[in-house]
Structure formats: C-alpha cells, structure tokens
Amino acid sequence: MEPLHPQLRAALKEAHPGLADSDLDRYEELLAARFQIDPDREAERLRGLDREREELLRQAMPRYKEVAQRFQQRQ
C-alpha cells in the first residue's frame, strides 16, 4: 500500500475545508492495516477497520471518491 500522493492530499484538502493532515494520516493507517489482516481469521477486526474508515470518509471527506477519480484521470 502506497501513501496518498501529495497532490491528491492537496486536492482532498482543497475539496474539504478543515480537513487535517491527521485525518488523512488516519485514513492511510486504516487502509494499510486492512491489508495486513487475514480476512478468514480476523473478519470482525476487518469489519471494524472498514467501519471506522467509512465513518472517517463520511464525516471528513464525503467527496473522496469524486476527488480521487478526478486525480486519477489527470495522471
């Protein structure tokens, strides 16, 4: 899992006034942790990480998908 591209981070912050680096860092931590879990043995933990990540997106970055798609199209 690679960290978010600096330009994507900047675009997300521009699209979400008040978005903090700590929010983006937490999103990256949750995503990275997700890929280190064995879904067969730790399904509940995986669901918990997904719920926390989805809640973070809902509260702090509701336009994440839109911004990320636009960013990918420009790359």
C-alpha positions as semicolon CSV with decimal commas, in nm:
position;residue;x (nm);y (nm);z (nm)
1;M;0,000;0,000;0,000
2;E;0,148;0,330;-0,110
3;P;0,077;0,654;0,074
4;L;-0,159;0,903;-0,083
5;H;0,013;1,111;-0,349
6;P;0,095;1,461;-0,218
7;Q;-0,111;1,620;-0,496
8;L;-0,410;1,400;-0,408
9;R;-0,373;1,501;-0,043
10;A;-0,373;1,866;-0,152
11;A;-0,680;1,814;-0,373
12;L;-0,866;1,644;-0,088
13;K;-0,782;1,930;0,147
14;E;-0,899;2,182;-0,113
15;A;-1,228;1,996;-0,161
16;H;-1,283;1,954;0,214
17;P;-1,210;2,277;0,402
18;G;-1,089;2,198;0,752
19;L;-0,954;1,855;0,657
20;A;-0,642;1,796;0,863
21;D;-0,328;1,603;0,782
22;S;-0,409;1,388;1,083
23;D;-0,738;1,284;0,915
24;L;-0,552;1,184;0,600
25;D;-0,286;1,005;0,805
26;R;-0,554;0,811;0,994
27;Y;-0,722;0,714;0,665
28;E;-0,389;0,580;0,537
29;E;-0,329;0,390;0,862
30;L;-0,670;0,226;0,846
31;L;-0,627;0,131;0,483
32;A;-0,280;-0,012;0,541
33;A;-0,399;-0,208;0,845
34;R;-0,680;-0,354;0,637
35;F;-0,431;-0,519;0,402
36;Q;-0,234;-0,672;0,689
37;I;-0,530;-0,866;0,828
38;D;-0,622;-1,221;0,737
39;P;-0,992;-1,189;0,649
40;D;-1,058;-1,554;0,735
41;R;-0,911;-1,534;1,084
42;E;-0,986;-1,173;1,176
43;A;-1,313;-1,096;0,999
44;E;-1,457;-0,893;1,287
45;R;-1,145;-0,680;1,318
46;L;-1,154;-0,622;0,943
47;R;-1,518;-0,511;0,962
48;G;-1,427;-0,274;1,245
49;L;-1,149;-0,114;1,043
50;D;-1,379;-0,079;0,745
51;R;-1,649;0,082;0,959
52;E;-1,401;0,331;1,106
53;R;-1,260;0,413;0,762
54;E;-1,608;0,459;0,612
55;E;-1,710;0,682;0,903
56;L;-1,396;0,893;0,859
57;L;-1,475;0,932;0,490
58;R;-1,838;1,019;0,563
59;Q;-1,752;1,281;0,824
60;A;-1,429;1,435;0,697
61;M;-1,409;1,355;0,324
62;P;-1,754;1,299;0,172
63;R;-1,621;1,387;-0,175
64;Y;-1,324;1,148;-0,155
65;K;-1,428;0,925;-0,447
66;E;-1,501;1,219;-0,674
67;V;-1,169;1,389;-0,596
68;A;-0,970;1,065;-0,629
69;Q;-1,131;0,983;-0,966
70;R;-1,057;1,330;-1,098
71;F;-0,699;1,300;-0,975
72;Q;-0,651;0,960;-1,143
73;Q;-0,789;1,092;-1,472
74;R;-0,530;1,370;-1,473
75;Q;-0,242;1,132;-1,405
